């Protein structure tokens, strides 16, 4: 693991310290987990935005019948 320095304002530091006590964790582990969750949400948002742009460019691409065939599975 690498060590970094993070600057927090007083209010955020107090909230972080309170959360660490409630979670019975240390500050570093709480911040690591919060950052992991935030990065996961950012990635999901990027995928959603990419898909949204794709559908906007080609809103009529593909028809429902083709997807129904795929969804019907191997028992065709």
C-alpha positions in Angstrom: 0.0 0.0 0.0 1.0 3.6 -0.6 0.7 6.4 1.9 -0.8 9.7 0.7 -1.8 12.9 2.4 -5.4 14.0 2.1 -6.6 17.4 3.3 -10.1 17.5 4.9 -12.0 20.5 6.2 -12.9 20.4 9.9 -16.6 19.4 9.4 -15.7 16.5 7.1 -12.9 15.3 9.5 -15.4 15.3 12.4 -17.9 13.3 10.3 -15.2 10.9 9.3 -14.0 10.4 12.8 -17.6 9.8 14.0 -18.2 7.3 11.2 -15.0 5.4 12.1 -16.1 5.1 15.7 -19.6 3.8 14.7 -18.1 1.4 12.2 -15.3 0.4 14.6 -12.8 0.9 11.8 -9.8 3.1 11.3 -9.9 6.2 9.3 -7.8 4.8 6.5 -10.0 1.8 5.9 -13.1 3.9 6.0 -11.6 6.3 3.4 -10.4 3.4 1.2 -13.9 1.8 1.2 -15.6 5.1 0.5 -13.2 5.8 -2.4 -13.8 2.2 -3.8 -17.6 2.7 -3.7 -17.3 6.2 -5.3 -15.1 4.9 -8.1 -17.5 2.0 -8.7 -20.4 4.5 -9.0 -18.4 6.7 -11.4 -17.7 3.6 -13.6 -21.3 2.6 -13.6 -22.3 6.2 -14.5 -19.8 6.2 -17.4 -21.2 3.0 -18.8 -24.8 4.3 -18.5 -23.8 7.6 -20.3 -22.0 5.6 -23.0 -25.1 3.4 -23.5 -27.4 6.5 -23.5 -25.3 8.2 -26.2 -25.4 5.0 -28.3 -29.2 4.8 -28.0 -29.5 8.4 -28.9 -27.4 8.0 -32.0 -29.3 5.0 -33.2 -32.6 4.9 -31.4 -34.2 2.5 -33.9 -31.2 0.1 -34.1 -32.3 -3.5 -33.8 -35.8 -4.7 -33.4 -37.5 -6.4 -30.5 -38.1 -9.6 -32.4 -34.4 -10.2 -32.7 -34.0 -9.8 -29.0 -36.9 -12.0 -28.3 -35.2 -14.7 -30.3 -32.0 -14.3 -28.3 -33.8 -14.3 -25.0 -35.6 -17.5 -25.9 -32.4 -19.4 -25.1 -31.1 -22.6 -26.4 -34.4 -24.5 -26.4 -35.2 -22.9 -29.8 
